[in-house]
Amino acid sequence: MAEKTQMHIVEESKRRELIQACYGIIGCMQEVHNQLGPGLPEYLYQEALTTELVANGYTVHKEFEYHPLYKGKEMKAYLKMDMVVESAIGKVIIECKALTQLTEKEHYQVFGYLRGTGWPVAILVNFGTSPKAQIERYHYNAGTIEVF
């Protein structure tokens, strides 16, 4: 049986640094939700978010495929993430949803992406909520997933 992911809170100085690095990306998510509101299919939010991020100077890779390593060897199988954004802190994984409520399934999907890539940050955004989009930020640090 797989081990449950332990959640921790990022220490305050690191938290501020991560929030600052993700500030513009999250602003783009909020703008998409302000313009479209809840109730649309996920793929429309993905397209709008890509457009908004690019308009704000970000490099965006849609439906990004990543081949994780197993015992030091690249696997033929791959993770397919909604999008990856280049940022000052490295690659940021973006997972978009359009649900009335997030479940453990969506959280574990994002946690798997963090563990599989080893990249530092993932943002899970749920455009299906009102009055605001639900945005959750995670930091991957030495095998631990932290909320910030």
Buried (B, 14 or more C-beta within 10 A) or exposed (E): EEEEBEEEEBEEEEBEBBEEBBEBBBEBBBBBBEEBEBEEEBEBBBEBBBEBBEEEEBEBBEEBEBBBEEEEEEEEEEBEBBBBBEBEBBBBBBBBBBBEEBEEEBBEBBBBBBBBBEBBBBBBBBBBBEEEBBBBBBBBBEEEBBEB
